[in-house]
Amino acid sequence: MKKRIRVAGIIPLNEGFVFIHRTNVADNNIKDYYVFSGGGLEKETLEEGTKREIKEEIGIEVIVKELLYTIENEKNIEYFFLCDYVGGKIGTGDGPEFNGNPQYIHRGNYIPVIIEREKVKDLNLVPYEIKERLVRDIEANRI
């Protein structure tokens, strides 16, 4: 079985990081949590997919700098890239999660937020394995 490839961006901004706050999620046993902006590839490079997903979900342009983390399970391989903010306004994403598409109503709210560096460790941020690695890198001033 071919694994689905997913990409996500880790975006430092204004002494914090940009995440998506997910609330009122009907199809998940966790109803309130945070995620990295990202999604599946669409016949594009990892970097192109990361930039597209961030633009769709958050509304900003980024430069993809480097691969920080990778996780793999039975179904997915997911790549997490450190990205630099270039321009645009947070909250102007136009992906299907944000434009009122009724197919996404059961997925709850997607709210782009900036969380201060020192508060990342307190977030319900998934995937948890990547959160732990990010927190270690923040505390060691690697990011």
C-alpha positions, 0 to 999 in steps of 0.5 A: 500500500502506498503511503500518503505524503503530508507536509506541514510548516513550522512558522516562527513569527512575532516571538511565537509560532503560527498554528491552527486552533481546531475547535468543535471537531465532530469527527475526532474524539479530541474536540479542541487542539492545535495543529501545524498548517499543512496537508497532503501533496497534490503532484508537487514537490514537498516545498511547493506543497508546504507553501500551498497549504500554508497559503490556503490555510493561513493566508500567508506566503513563506519560504521553506527553509529546512526539513526539521522532522519526519514521522511515519506510520502505516498510512502516512509519511509527514514532513515538517519544515521550518518556514520563514514568513514573507508576507500576507495577512494571517487569517486570510486563507481561502482553502475549503476549510475556511470558505464555508464549504459544507463538506467541511462543516463536521471538521469544526473551526480552523482558527490561525493563531500565534502562540508565544514560544514559552507557551507552546509546551502547554498546548494540546498540539498534535502530533504529540511526538512533533510537539515534544521535539519542537519544545526541546528545540525551542528550549535549546534555542535551536529554533 
